Amino acid sequence: MNPGYAGRQELPENLKIQFRSVAMMVPDRQIIIRVKLASCGFKENILLAQEPQYRHDVTTTTKCSLPRNTGTVMPFNSCCTIIKPHHKPFYQKIHVLCEEQLSKQVHYDFGLRNILSVLRTMGSQKRSNPEFTEENIMMRVLKEMNVSKLVDEDEPLFLSLIDDLFPGMKLSSASNKEMQRAIGLMAEKYGLVNHPNWNLKIVQLFDTSLVRHGLMTMGPTGAGKTTCIVTLMAALTHVGKPHREMRMNPKAITAPQMFGRLDVATNDWTDGIFSTLWRRALKVKKSDTTWIVLDGPVDAVWIENLNSVLDDNKTLTLANGDRIPMAQNSKLVFEPDNVDNASPATVSRMGMGWLKKRSQKESDSLRNAFNKVYNDVHSFVQQRLPAKMKILEAIYIRQAIDVLTGLLQIEVPGGKMHTDRHLERFFIFAMMWSLGSALELDARTKMAEYMTKLPGRMDWPGAKSKEWIMPFEYMVNEAGVWQHWNEIVEDYYYPPDSIPEYSSILVPNVDNVCISFLIELIAKQNKAVLLIGEQGTAKTVMLKSYMQKYDNEVKLYKMINFSSATTPNMFQGTYHQDWEVEYPDNLMQGPGAGY
């Protein structure tokens, strides 16, 4: 019984007495490690599995060689050579030290399942690299299999533990050069920065996938979990190992919709989304590898149903009694923010990979471009100003890049290239509306006052003016010149031949013209836009005004009000009413029956 796990309840006393209790004991790890090492071909399996022992190695020959009663003084170095510790590297102690000294993280597991996966990797490494010493193989595998899941503050401590247990040993280079080159090519193809830490994280994910059929990449939103998985699959496909992805969001549906439901009246079974993908993976040809990716938070309601899939059984058990085995060429991948709702039994069954918020070098490619202006303003906004919603650092950078990308698509009159000053003003505009997007007017004013007083020589609006000018009141026009929003506000004319609805009337002013311009910048890149604000701030009116610019034959829009009672089926039924898809085989898919 594990009543402490999420999603489980304590059994009542009147039910406990109906069962015979059996206590489970912790197995002897040392015996298991020794047997596994011996089965993998390790000659020093006994020494590697046991704890270090110090033995005074003073031999008879050494004693006889020392003169008697001559007053000879033996040097200190000779004593050290005679009495020496026989300290062999060992495996069990490192896991005990990790459990005791590293921070307590929910996704950490140094138990028996982790030990067995590491031992399997050590066996494969010994077979593929027979020239390496057994201690070298153990040190390498311990690093590669555990560093990937450590948080930032625990990684230096773990590496120091490895150095203490393997004193004087240095790892020889045995990295997968072919995989690293493929990752570099895919990063260049996708427009990514191929810095070493990010490349190493993908290689660690690849190494974990070789010994685990259940993987989990953890990290905050915007840390690059999806990008790592997509890049790794593309790199594997590039080296001749085709990979394909099946992605779903488990949090957006209920457990019956995910695994399937059984009709009690008719005894008919309806497969869920996950069970359908599971069956579909069995039909994929053996030369291709399928990764079923569950992108979303881990919930105790459905994650416990996958324990039989993640352990050595590799079998999905459904409510109708079906037991579907896992395809040999498939992997199950999770992309959560945390595993607070998962039990230790679930965590121990998966290979973990922790991704930082964002690599320093990746953000530096944008920050260092303008003498750390972005870094200073970002720190001021995060520490001093209250935002309407919490935004991660990676999202701020992403917003700035999106606005900058939209600005760069504006053509310069005469077909000329953007000048350096033009690009600098673009960057200032993108930085302002990225960091200040979720701030109130008073907070924006404080942010503007701070950034215009920075020592860096930036071309702020009114930089040469004697009076201070609010930068948020200016935009960059096609000629690369700062222009006040008032100059582009069009006059409003009341329609003389019709009476418009009051809710549809939008008189242009500086605020709604500015917001409409930003919506246009982001929406033309086919990216989502979120407007937040109090009631009566014209959010709905501005969106309707923006969508009315387009012909209904080109773009359709649907207004949906969300509440706590809104279900995915209601949303799906609403937008299914007006769309149809044409396929090359003259087949047409339209609204479902009843819509």
N, C-alpha and C positions, 0 to 999 in steps of 0.2 A: 504494500500500500504506500502510495506517495501523496498524502493529502496536501502537502505543501506546494504542489505544482499548480500552475494557473489552469483554471477550468475544471478542477477536481474538488470534490467535497469530502469532508470527514465522514467516515461511516458511523452510523449510530451504534451505541453499545449493544442493543438487542439484536443487531445484525452481526456484529463482530463475534458474539459467542456461538454463532451457528457454524463458524469456520475454525479450522485448526490452524493456528499461527505457526509459521515456519520462519525462523530468522535466517537471513542471508549473510554470509561472511565475506569480507573483502579477500579476494584471492591473493596469493603470494606472487607479486609481480616479478620477483627475482627469478623464480623457477620458470615462469612463462617466458621471460626475456631470454634466459639461457637456452631454453629449448628452441625458441624461434631463431635465435642467432645460429645455433648449431645446424638447424634445418636449412638455413640460408648459406651455409658453407663457411662460417666464421670459425677459424681455428682457435682463437682466444675467446671463445664464447663465455667461459667461466669467469675469466678476469674482467671482461667487458660488462658482465651482468652484475658483478658484486661491487660492494663499496670498497673504497681504497683501504689498503692495509699497509702498515709500515713494519718492516722487518729489519732487525739489526743484522746485517750481513757481515759478521766478523768470523771469518773462516779459520780453520786450524792452521792452514798455511800462513795466513797473515800473523797469527799468534807466534808461530815458530820463527818467523823471520825477524821478529823484534828482539833485540839483544836484551839479555837479562842482567840486572844489577850493574848496568854500566852507566846509568844516569842519562841515557840518551833521551832527548826530548823530541817527541814526534810532532811534526808541523801540523797546524790546524787543518790545512787542505787535505792532508793524508787522513785525518779523522773523518772528514766529510766523505772521502771516497770509500772508506771502510764501512761507516754507518750511513747507509743511504736508504731513502724510502723507496719502496717498490710501489709507485703510484700509477696504476693503470687507469686509463679513461674508463668510465663506467656510465651506464645509461640510466639506471633507476634513479640515481641521486639528482640528476638534473630536473626531473619532473617534480620531485619533492621540493627542491629549492624554488622552482617556479611557483608552486602552489603556496609556499610560505612567504616569498619575498615580493612577488609581483602584485600589482594592484588587483583588487577583486572586480573583475569584469564578468558580465553575464555570459559573454560569448567565449570566454576562456575555458578550455577543456584540456587537462593534462592527465586524463584517466586512461583506462585500459584500451579503449577504442583508439585514442590518439597514439598510444604506444604501439599498438599493432599496425596501424597505418605507417608509422615511421619505420618499423621493422621491415615491412614489406618493401618500402622504398630503399632501405639499406641493402636488402637482398638483390633488388634489381640493379642498384648501383655497383655492387660487388661483381655481378655477372658481366656488366657492360664495361667496367673499368678494373680489370684484374691487376693492373700495375699499381693501383693505389693501396696504401696500407689500410688496415682495418680501422685504426684510430682516425685516419684522415677521412674515411668514408663516414664514420659515425659523426664526426664533427660537422662535416658538410651537410648531411641530411638533417641533423638537429637544427641547424641554422635555417635551411631552406624550408623546412616543414613548420616552423614555429614563428619565424619573424613576420610572416605575412599577416598574421592575425593580431599582432601586438599593437597597442595604442602607442602614441608618440612617446609618452613619458616612460614606458616600460621597455622600449627597444634597447636603449643604452645599458640598462641593468641586465637584461638577458644576455647581451653580447659580452658583458663583463663576466657573467657566470660561466659562459662558454670558455672564455679565455682562462679563467681560473681552473676549470676542470681539465683543460687541454693546454697546459703551460708549454710555451715554446713552439707550438705547432702553427704552421701557416698553411692555408689552403692553396692548392694549385688551381690554376684557371681551368675549369671544365664546363664553362657556360655554353649554352646552346647558341652558337653564333648564327646558325641558319635561321633560327626562330627570331632572334633579335634583329637580323637584317629584314626579315619579312615584316616584323612589327614596324620598323622604321619606314618601309615602303608604304604600308597601309596608313601610317600617320601622315606621311606626305600626301597621300591620295585624299585623305579626309580633311586636310588643312589643319592638322594638329601639331603641337610642339612635342617633339620626341625627346624629352629630357630623360636622363638616366633613371631617376627614381620611378617615373611613370612606366618606363620600359621594364624595369625590374619587377614592378607590381604585376604586370601582365605575365611575365615569365613565371612568377610565383603562382599565379592563378593557373597557368598551364601545367606546372609541376604538380599542383594539387589535384588537377583533373585526371592525372595519370593514375592516382591511387584511390581516388574517391569518386563515387558516382553521384553524390550529393554535394553541391557546392553552395556557398553563401558569400556574397560580396556585401559588406556592411559599410555604412558611412552616411553622413548627412546628405541632404538633397543638394545636388550640384557638385558632388565630390567626384563624379566621373565613373560611376559604377556601370551604367549602360554602355558608355564609350569604351571602357576596358573590355567588356564582354564582346561587343561588336568588333572591335579591333582584333581581339584574339581569334575570333572565328574567321575573320577575313584573312588573317595571317596564316592560319592553319589551312584554309582553302588555297592560299597562294602556294604553299609548299607541297600541295598535292593531296591534302586530306580534306575533302569537301565537308563543310559544316553548314547546317541550316538551323534556323531559330523558330520556335513557336512561343510567342509571348502572350501572357494574360495578366490581368490584375485581379488577384483573389479577393481583395478587400471591397471591390465594387459589386460583388455578388454574394448571395447567401450560400451556406454550406450545401443545401440540396441542389442549387443551381450549379455548384462547382463539381460535385461528385455524382449527382443524379438523384432521382427520387422514385419511390415505388408507390404506385397507386394502390391503396388498400382495398378499394372496391373491386377493381378489375385485375389486380395483380400485374399490371403492365409496368414495365421499367422504362424510364426515360433517362438517357445518359446526360450527365452534366458537361460543362465546358472542359474541365480538366480530364475527365474520363474519356471524352471524345478525342482530345489531343493525345492522351496516352495510347488509345487504340490506333490512332493515326501514325504514331511513331513506330509501331510494330510493322507497318506496311512500307516503311522507307527502306530502300535498297541498302544492303549491308555495307556498300562502299561509302555511304554518306553517314555522317554523325549528326544526330538531332539533339539540340539543347532546348528543353522545355523550361522557359524562364518565367518565374512568378515574381512580377514586379509590383511590390506593394508591401505594406506592413504585415508582419507575422502575427496571426491571431490564434489563440489557443483553441478556438472552435474548430478549425480545420487542420492546423499543423499536426495535431496528435494523430489524425487519420493517416498521415504519411510516414509514421514511424516504421511500419512494415516495409515501406518502399526504400527508406534510407538505410536500413540495416542490411545484413547479408542476405535476407530473404529476397529483396528486390521484387516485391509483389504488392500490387494494389488490390486491396480487399474492399469490395463495394457492398452496399446494403442488401442487394439481391442475391448475395452469395457468390458472385463472380470473383475469381482470383486471377488477375491479369498480370503476368510476369513482365518485368522491365526488359525492353529491348537491349541487346548487348551493345548496340551502337548509339545509345542515348544517355544523356545526363540530365539531372534535375538541378536547376540553378535558382537561387533566391536572391532578391535584391531589396532587403529591408533597411530601414533606418537603424533599428535596434532589434534585439531579441528578448525584450523584457517579458513578453508573454509566452515565450517558449520554455519548455522544461529542460533541465540538464540532459535528460535522455535524448531529446531532439538535437540539442547542441552538439552532443558527443558523436552524433551520427554523421555530421557534415564537416567538410573541409572549409575552414573559415579564412576570409581575406578582409582585412580592415583597410579602408581607404581614408586618407586624411581629408580635411576640408578642401584644401587645394594646395598643390605644390607651390613653394615659394618662387621657383624659377618661372612657372607658368604665368603667375600674376605679375612678375617683374617685367615680362615682355610688354605689358601695358603701362605699368607704373613708372619704370625708369625712363620712358620716352619723354617725359616732361618734368624731369628733375624732382621726382617724388611728390608732385603736387597731389596726385590722386591718393597716395598713401596718407598724407597729412589730413586731407579733407575727409577721407573715409573714417579715420580714427576719431576725428572731431564729431562727425555725425553719429557714430556708434556709441560714443561715450557721453556726449553732452546733450544731444537732441532727442526728444521722444518721437518715435515713428508711429504711424497708424497701424502698422503691422510689422512683425519681425521678418527681416530679410537677411539671408546669409551673405557672406562676403562674395561667394561665387556667383550669386544671383545678381548682386550689384555689378560685378564685372560683365556678366552676361548681358544685362540690360544696356550697359554702356556700349558694348560691341554691337548689339542690335541697332541702337540708335545711330551709331557711327556708320554701320553698314547701309542703313537707309539714307543717310546724308550723302554718302559717297556715290550713290546711284543718281543723284541730281546732276544733270549735265551742265557743264560750264558753257555760257554763251560763246559761240564761235568754234565750238569743238575743242577748246584748249584743255590742257591738263591742269589739275589742281595744284596750286602753288603751296609751298611750305607754310606760309601764313594762313592760307585757306584751310589746310589740314589741321593746323593748330587751333583755329577757331572751331572747326568741326569737333575736335576732341573736347574743347571746353564746353561746348553745348551738350555733347553726349554725357560728359561727366556731371554737369549740373542736373540734368533731368534723369540721370540714373540714381545719384545719391539723394537728390531732393524730391524724388517722385512720391515718396510716402510721408512727406513732412507737411505740416500745416504752414500757413503763410508766415506766422511769426518765426517758426523754426527755419524756414527758407531764408528769411532775412538775416538771421544770425549766421547761417551757413554762408551766405553770400558775403557778409562782412568779414568773416574769417578767411575765406579763400582769396578775397581780393587783397588782403593784407599780407599774404605769404611773400617771402623774400624772392621767390622765383619770378623771373621776368616773363609773365604771360600776357597775352594780348586780350585782356578782359575788355568787355564793353565799357567805353568811357575811360580807358586806362590813361589817356592823355588829358582828360578833363579835370578841372580843379574841384568840381563837386562830385560826390560819390553817386554812382548810378547803379540801380538794381539790375544785376546781370540777367535775372529771370525774365525781364521785360523785353529782352532782345532775342533775335534769331539770326541765323546766317543765311543770306540770300544766295541766289545763283552766282553772283559775282564775287562771293566770298567776303562780303561786307556785313558788319553788324547793322541790323535794321530793327527798329522798334515795331512791336506787334501792332501798334495803332496804325501804322502806315499800310498794313495789308488787310485791315478790317474793312469789309465791304459794307456799303449802305444797305439798309433794309427797306424794302418797298412792300407795303401791304397790298395783297392781290385785289384789284378792283372788281373782278368779275366773279369772285367766289368768297365764301366765308370759311376760312380754315378753322379747324378745331383748335381750341385754346391750348391743349396739351402739345400740339405739334408746332406751335409758334416758337421759333428760336431767333431772337434778335442777336446778330453777331456782335461780340465784344472781344476784348483782349483775351479773356479766360477761355471761352469756348473755341475761339480761333486757334489758340495755342494747343488745346487738348485735341482738337480735330487734326491739327498738323502732326502731332505725335502719333495719333491713331493711324493716320495714313502711312507714316514712316514704318511702323511695325507691321501693319496688316498687309502691306504690299509684299512683305517677305513671307506671307502665309504663316505668321506666328500669332499666338494668342495675345489678347489684350485684356487687362483687368482694370476696371475703374472702381475705386473705393471712395467713399465719402458719406456724409450724413444725408438724411432724407431731405429732398427738395433742392439738391445741388445740381440738378439737370443732367444726371448720368444717363437716364433713359432717353431724354430728348436729344442729347448729343449723339448717342448711338443711332437713333432713328434718323436724325439729320444726315449722318454720315452714310448710312445704307441707302437712303433715298437718292443719292448721287448716281447709283448704278441701275442699269436696266434689269428688270426682273427676269429677262431671258438669259442674262449673264450671271447674276448673283442673286440668290434667294436668301432671305433671313427669316428667322422664326424667333419670336419672343416667348420665353418660357420662364415662369416664376417658380423658383425652388423654395421648398420648405422642408420641415422635418418629415412630412408625410410623403414627399416625392420619392418614388422608387425608380430604379433603372428601367423597368418595363414601361412606366409612364413616359419617361423621357424618350425612350426608343420609339414608342408609338407616336409621339408628337412629331418627331422629325422624319418618320417614315411616311408621313402622309403626302409629302410633296416631292419626293425624289424618285428617280428611276435611273437605272444603269444599263447602258447598251454594251454588249459583248461582241467580239469579232464574229461569232457564229450566228449572228442575227438573233441572239437570245436577249430578252429584256427582263430585267428584274425591277419590279415596281413596288408600290405600297402593299403591305400584307393584307390578308383578308380581314375585313371588318374595319379598315381604316378609311 
